[in-house]
């Protein structure tokens, strides 16, 4: 499962980068904006006229946008009026959203966890407590799902960290095997928000990763706060090690 997740994530990043590359050409980008604003399928002639280029060149650019999934094409009679001859090819936007961040950021995960916290907060907990609880529960469910899928048997520290690396890669943590039973996380997926509210965001991050370890049933490893400048505030270390109490400064 880990390798499949990593491959899917890499494919998504490559697709996003390719889409951005395709939109770097001025006429192509302007036609894409025109098609999106039109609110209907447009013909090659309309797209060509919108940027002042030939129909043939417009067709080339439009088909490039189709190739990367930003537009879809079909043959249709504009306005529903039937005419003699071949129906023209028309183009309309897809639901694709382009997000490219290097290094990887996961602000949507953080927002989703905070929304869950707001919706499920109990009368006996404050907002921060609800957020940490929600993060731990989400991580635990993901760990349980991963264990059910890969059925790894008993997981000690070394095998357990290997099993974790797929999720960590998928979510942009950039794991680095510092020792057989210790993983440093080179990237904070929640930066720069973590730098604005380290107590909250780093606490949620630690709870999320702790929940994942518990759900996956990794023995002998814990998620500890061990902030380093430019890296994630959490490190996966053997039980009993002290990650330090100092406040996270850079997520």
C-alpha positions, 0 to 999 in steps of 0.5 A: 500500500505504501508504495502505491500511495507514494506512486499516486502522490508522485503522479498527482504532483507530476500532473500538476506540474505538467498542467502549470507548464502547459499554462505557461504559454500566453495564448494557451493560458488566455484561451483557458481563461476564456473557456472557463468564463464562457460558462458553456462549451466553445468552438475552436473558432470562438477560442481563436477569436478570443486571443486573435490567433488562427483556428489551426493554432487554437486547435493545437493549444486547446488539444494540449489543454485536453491532454493534461485534463484541464479541458474536455472536448466533444462534438456538438452543434453550438446552440442546439441548431442542427446544420448540414455537415460535421458537427464542430469540436467544442471545449469546456473546463473540467473539474480539475484543480491545480495545486503545486507546492514545493515543498509539499503543503497540506493546509487542506488537511489542517482545515478539515481537522479544524472543521471537524473539531468545531463540529464535534467539540464537546461541552467539556473541552476547549477549541484546542482540546477538540482540535487535538482530539480530532487529529488523533482520531483521524490519524488512528482511523488512517492507521487502522485502515492501513493495517487492515489493508497490508496486514503486516503482523506484529510491527516492531520499531524498524518494520513499523517505521518502514510501514509508516514511511508511505503515509509520511511521503504521501503527506509531504513530511519528507521522512529521513531515516536518521537511525533504524528506529528513528525518523526525522521529518524534513518538511512541515506540511503545515508551514507557515501556519505552524509558525503562526500557532505552534502550540496548536498546529504542532500539538495537532501534528503530534496527535495525528502521527501518534494516532497513526502509530497506534492505529497501525499498531507500531510497537516501541515508537512514539511521536515526540515534539522535537522542533528543528529550524526548517523541519517538522516539529515532530520526530518518530523515536523509540519509546522513552526518548525525550524529544524536548519541551522547547517550543516549536518555532518553525513548524 
